[in-house]
Amino acid sequence: MKYVSTRNNSEEYNFEQVFIKGLADDGGLYVPTSLKKYSPQELHELKKLNYNELSTEIINLFSSDFISKDELSTLVKKSYSTFREKEVVKLSNVGEIKLLELFHGPTLAFKDVAMQFIGNLYEYYLTKNNKKINIVVATSGDTGAAAIDAIKGKSNLNIFVLHPNNRISSVQRKIMTTVEEKNVFNIAIDGNFDDCQNIVKSMFSDLEFSKSINMSGVNSINWARIIAQAVYYFYSYFRLDKEIISFSVPTGNFGDVFAGYLAKQMGLPIDKLIVATNENDILHRAISKGDYVSKEVKETLSPSMDIQLASNFERLIYYVSNSDSSKTAEIMKKVKQNSYQIEKNNLDNIQKDFLSESCNEQETLEIIKKNYEENNIILDPHTAVGVGAVHKLSIHDCVVLSTAHPCKFPDAIKNAINKYEKLPDELQHILNKDENFQVLDNNVSKIKDFIKKKL
């Protein structure tokens, strides 16, 4: 399979280039030039597979020129051997809504599903090619922890994680900053997540710097993450006895819900993909009325969605613009100028597949409280937003992606139901361990200097 940049589709790339680079040199995101579309009969055959087998089948479509199917199968099994659920993810009930629990990996968040796989994929590549890579990643809370767990202690790999100082939960931070392996570096930026993301994008765009440190990225912009996440849409559909279902996805950077869009484009019978946001509702405004103008980021109880500019939205813009990379590049200039309104024909195309809704802080707390009282289930605040969106839109036959374990957000849970959800035993140690992170100014030159000194 070949890939192109959303901003210039005249040059093709292979999976190795797409995976290792993460972001295209022109600032665009990589997308495949074509997609496999499964027939109903082929979907029926896939239904027989367990999670590991299904992952191997789907990921192999995109990576066969990089890794053989047998090697991929071994790598997938290794990646998911650390999960607390044998089938990696789990379906449960909250009233009439199905929850797809994605938090059974080592850092208690959906990011583990893709990140454990990516960590082993890097190791496979570096061992085979005798190279070294430095990963630089921005996190709004969960990506960094998942990336660190997947990469810590691996030879020929260093990871630098940028998080917004004092804007993620204490548990999210401690899962990252109590790691002792020498190839892990945590940086707290005096700013918000968008500032962290902009710094990382700026470093990627500085080709002299990014090539000098052999820089790679594991943010949701990395195509390998998208394809690994698409698997659980297929898996959950196959486990439910429905002809067609919708998914509600709490999302900030649009990566997780774009994986659902990819699954739908590949023939999975998905009705609507619901984009569920908190008060940082740019995606809700964009999908409901075409308003993609960012506002000031608000700190909320669901910090992983405290984002204004969703990186992966560019992929959707490319597809609804009939894969016109010149048009996409022009649109992204308007996005950078904070002046983009989605054209009516593009918005009509988006609304064929997507719905959106937002929940404010009080609504989020009330959803957590109501579900605890009625169903004896504690939802993390992000999942609560996903549940709230379904209720507001009155959607039936819907799966809500439950993206994190509630224990990662102790203050939100305490506010909602006046109790703390306990950390699993294997993570209790982080509460009393010393933390190690560097607080730096929101300044790309200072971050570059820090990275170069550590190398």
MIKOLVO-592694 format. One record per residue (C-alpha): x, y, z. Coordinates in steps of 0.1 Angstrom, whole numbers, plus 5000, padded with zeros to 4 digits. Layout:
XYZ
...
This chain:
500050005000
501250354992
500650675011
500551055003
500551375023
497151555027
498951875015
500751724985
499651394970
502051404940
504651204959
504050854973
505550695004
505750345018
504650235053
508150255068
508450625058
504950695071
505450515104
508950645112
508351005102
504851045116
504251385101
505051475064
507751725057
505151965043
503251965076
500551735062
499351405075
499851075057
496850895042
496650575020
496150614983
493450344984
491450145009
490349785011
486449765012
485249445029
482149275014
479449145038
480848795032
484348895041
483049075072
481348745082
484648565079
486448825100
483848785127
485248445136
488648585147
489748675182
491149025189
494848935181
493948765149
491649055138
494449305146
496849105124
494449085095
493549465095
496949605102
498549375076
496549555049
498449865056
501949735065
502649425044
505649595027
507149665061
506549345082
505548995072
502148875084
503748605106
506048855122
503149095127
501148825144
503948755169
504349125175
500549175181
500448885206
503449035225
501849375225
498649265241
500049005265
500249275292
496549365291
494249265320
491549145295
492348835274
490548985245
492249325251
488949525252
485549455269
481949525262
479749615292
476249775297
475250115311
471550095310
470650065273
474050185262
476949955254
480350055268
483449955249
486049945277
489450035262
491350095295
492649745304
496149815293
499149905315
498350285318
494550245320
493650435289
492650355253
496050485241
497650165253
495849965226
497850145198
500850245218
501949895230
501849785194
503850085182
506450045209
507149685197
506949795160
509750055167
511849785184
511349555154
512449825130
515449945150
516749595156
516349505119
518049825107
520549895136
519250255140
518450495168
515350705171
514250995194
510551015199
509051355208
505351365217
502851605231
500251475256
496951605270
497351335297
497050985284
499150965252
502451035271
501850775298
500950505272
503950605250
506350595279
505150255291
505550115256
509050255250
510750265285
513850055287
513949975249
517350005234
518050255206
514950465216
514650775237
511250945244
510651315252
507051385264
505651745266
502651795289
500952115299
502152205334
499352175361
496752095334
496551715336
495351505366
497951415393
497451045385
498051105347
501151295355
502551045381
502150755357
504550935334
506951105359
507650825383
509150605355
512950555363
514250425329
517050645316
515550675281
512450865293
512351245296
509351435309
508851805301
506152025316
505352325294
504052655309
501052655285
498152435273
498052115252
497852315220
501052495229
502752155234
501452025201
502552335183
506052295196
506251935185
504952025150
507452305148
510252065155
509051825129
508852115104
512452215112
513951955089
517552025099
516651965136
514351675131
516851485109
519751565131
518151385161
516351125139
513051245153
509851035152
506351085167
503650875183
500851125186
497551035171
498751185138
500950865133
499050645109
500150335128
497950445157
494950505135
494950155121
495549985155
492550175169
490350095139
490449725150
488249775181
485449915160
485449595140
485749385171
482849545190
480549535159
481249165155
480349105192
476949275190
474049115172
473049435152
472949505115
474249855120
475450045150
476650395159
479650495181
479950785205
483550885209
484851135235
487651305215
489851605215
492451545187
489951355164
492251055161
490150795179
486950895160
488850905127
489750545133
486050475133
485650675101
488350455086
486550145096
483350275080
485150355048
486449995049
482849865048
482049825085
478249895089
478450205111
475550445110
476850755128
480050855145
479251085174
481951335183
481551405220
483351705234
483551895266
483352275269
486252305245
483752235218
485452335185
484751995170
481052015180
480752355165
482552245133
480451935127
477052085137
477452425119
480752445102
482452675127
486152575130
487452885147
489352815179
488652995212
490653005244
491152655259
489252605292
490552375319
487952105326
487451775345
488151585312
491651725304
492451485275
489851685255
491052035265
492152095229
491052355203
492752245171
492251875164
495251755144
493451455127
490651665115
492951745085
492551395073
488751425072
489051765054
491151585028
488651315022
485551535020
487551764997
487651474972
491351404981
492351744967
495651814985
495952164971
492552254985
493452085018
496652295020
494752615014
492152515041
494952445066
496352795060
492952935070
492952705100
496352845111
494953195106
491953095127
489553195100
488152865086
484452815081
483652475065
482052505031
478452385028
479152095005
481951975027
479752015058
476951815041
479451535034
480751535070
477251525084
476451205064
478851025088
479151235119
476951385146
478351595175
477351705210
479051865240
478651845277
479652115302
481252055336
478052035356
476451795331
479551575332
479351545370
475651475369
476151195343
478851035366
476551055396
473450935378
475150625363
476750545397
473350555414
471350375387
473950125373
476650105401
479250195374
481750475378
482450645345
485650855340
484751215329
485651155293
483350855290
480651045308
480751305280
480351025255
477350885274
475851235277
476151295240
474150975233
471351085256
471251435242
471051305206
468651025215
470650765196
469750395197
472050095192
475050295202
478450195216
480250455238
484050425237
485050415274
488550575271
490050565306
489750405340
487950645364
490850615390
492950845367
490651135375
490251125413
489051495417
486251455392
485051135407
485251285442
483251585431
480551375415
479951095440
482051185470
484350885468
487650795452
488050505427
491150305438
494150255415
494649895405
497249725427
499949725400
499850105399
499550185436
503350235438
503250565418
501350745446
504450765468
507350755443
509451055435
508551235403
511151345377
510251615352
511551955340
509352265338
510252475307
508952785291
506552765261
509552825238
510552595210
514252695211
514452605248
512852265242
515252195213
518252295235
516952065263
516651765239
520051825223
521751845258
520151515269
521351345237
